[in-house]
Amino acid sequence: MSDTQKTFRALLHAQRVWDVPLPRFDASAAPADPLGLFRTWFAEAVAAGQTEPHTMTLATVDAEGRPDARTLMLHDADERGWHFGTHTTSEKGRQLAARPHAALTFYWPAQGRQVRVRGTVTPVGRAESRADLRVRSTGALAAALTGTQSEVLPSRDELVRASAEAWERARAEPDTEVETWSRYVVEPHEAEFFQGDAERRHVRLRYRREAVGPWTRELLWP
């Protein structure tokens, strides 16, 4: 083993997990649907000082069946499901057009909590997608107007030039439409809530349903 590998491994193994008091989770008192519990846990993550609790990992599958994942922001969570936005022409947009299924993961280490959501992905209508972009920041609009997401970038200088032009347009025309921008919703058929425990007696509560109807709740071995 090289010295570089030894140094990395020692650093890796020295990291601690959940060096904070962890909340208790009584799964028997959980609400009947996952949305209610998610909203409660999200609010508690914010109150606990969790950095960027609205960030999540979105996992999709490409044309060859290989998994792909990236981190992005949650735009909403309502009775339809969990919402996010991207360009239809981006890599994830193309993957979702071919295989409209995805998984989301939220990780809130401030409380030792994780939430996983799996379901079918559906683009919302154009009107809602346009409204989604309008209510976000000028920077979000500028980013949406900058280049073609996921395509090869010839140089950093080209990005700087395109970004400057996009920022100028976003400030001057805040209602500018981006035809390729779409909001998507993950309509869940399964959601799991994980509460870490210092003694490794983690609580895992899974909600699942086969179709529209009541959710089935079940505990899982950690």
N, C-alpha and C positions, 0 to 999 in steps of 0.2 A: 504494500500500500504506500502510495506517495505521501510526502509530507503535506502537500496541498490537500489531499483527500483526508488525511488525519485531522488537519486543522478544521476543515469544513465539518467533518463528522463530530468532532468535539464541540464545535459551536452549535451544531444542530441539536445534539443530545443535551446541551446545557439549557436549552430553552424550557421555560416552565409553561404549564397549562393551567388557566383559571386560578391565578393567585389572588383571587378576590372572593368574598363570600358569595355563594350562589343561592339564588332563590329556590324555594321548594315549589314543586308543581304537583297539585292534586288532580290527576287526570280524570277522576270520577266526577269532579265539579266542572269539567270543561263544557262549554256550550255545545249545542247539538250540531252546529255547522262550523267549518274551519274558518270562515271569514270573521266571525265574531272573535275567535281566539287570536287570529292573526292581528286584528286591530288592537286588541288588548296588549299583546306582546310587543307590537311595534311602539305603542305609546310608552310602555315600560322600558323599552330599549332607549328611547329618546330621553326619558327621565333619568336613566342610569348613565347618561353621557356617552352612549355608544356613537362613535364617529361614523358618519354617513350610513345610518341605518336603512336608508332607502336604496342602497346599492345591492345588487343581486347578480348571481351567475345565471346566464341563460344558456342552456345546452340544447343543441339541435343535431341533426344528422344530415350528412351530405349525400350526394347522388350515389356514392359507393357504399353507403351505410356506415361510414366512419363518423364517430362522434366529434362534435366541435363545441367549444364553449367560450364565453366571454363575459365580462362584467359590465353591466349597464344599470340604469336607474329605473325604479318603479315609478310609473306615472299615476296609477290609481289602483284601488282594490275595491270592487263592489260586487253586487250579486251576480254579475256576469263572469267575473274572474279577476285575474291579475293583469294589469296593463303595462305596456312598454311601447316605445316608438323606435322606428328605424326607417331607412330607405328601402323601398321594395327592390331596388337594384343592388343593394349591398349583398354580401355573401350570405348573411343570415336571412335576408329577405328572399333570396333565390332558393335557399334551402327550405324555408318554410312554405314557399309556393309549391315545391315538389313533394315535401313531406310535412304536412301541417301539424306536427306534434312537437312538444318541447317540455323541458323540465327547468324549474327555477330553484335556486338555493339561496337562502338568506343565512348569514352567519353573524351572530351578535355575541362576540367573546366577552363583552362586559358583563353578561349574565350567563354565559355558557349555554347559549341557546342557538338552535338551528331550525329552520323551517324549509321543507322541501315540498314543491308543488309539481304535479305532472298532469298534462292534459292536452286537449286539442287547441290549436291556435287559429284564430279567425281575425282577419283584418276588419276594423270597423269602417264605417262609411267615410266618404271624402269629407263631408261637412265636419264630422267629429275629428278627423285627422287634422284638418286645417285649424280647427279651434284648439286642438292640443298644442300645436306649434305656436299659436298666437299667445297663449297664456304663459308660455315659458319665457326665459330671459332673452335679451338681445344676443347674447353669446350663443344661445342654443340655435337661434335663427341663423346667425352668421355661420355656425358650424354646418347647418343643414344646407346652406348655400355654397359651401366651399367644396369644390371638386366633386369627384365621383367616389363615394366611400368604397373601400376595399380594393380599388384599382391600383395598379402599380404607379408609384410617384417617381417621376424622372429625377427630381432634385428637391432639396429643402427650400431652395430659393423660390421655386415655383409654388410651393405651399404658402410661403410668406406672402407672395404677391397675390395669390388667389384669396387668401384669408383677409388681407387688407381690403381688397375690393368687396368681399362679402360683408365685412363689418361696416363699411361705408354704406352699402345698400341696405343692410339691416337697420341701421340708425335712420336712414332717410325714408325707407319704405317698410315700416314695421308690420304692415299687412301683406307683405309679399308672400305669394303662394309658392310652395315647393312641391311640384307635381309628384315627385317620387317619394315624398314623406308619407308614412302611414303609421297609424296607431294600431297595435295588435292587442288582443286579449287572449290570455291562456284560460280556457274554460276547464276547470279542474275535474278530474275524476279520482284524484288521490292527493292527499295532503298529509304530511307527517310533521309533528312537532317534537323536537328533541330537547330535553332539559338535562344538561350535564350535572354530574354529581361527583364530589371530590373522592368518594369511595368507589367510583365507577359503577354505581347502581343507577345508571342513567334511565330516565323515563322517556319512552318513545310512544307517542300516541298517534295512531294513523286513522285518518278519515278516508273512507272510500265509498264509491257508489258506481253502479254499472250504468245507470241512466238517470234521468230526472226523477227525483224522489228523495226520501230521507237518507241521511248519511249513516253508514255503519262505522262505529268507533271500536277500535281494538288496540290493546297494548302489544308491543313487540319486545322481544328480548333485545337487550342492548348489544 
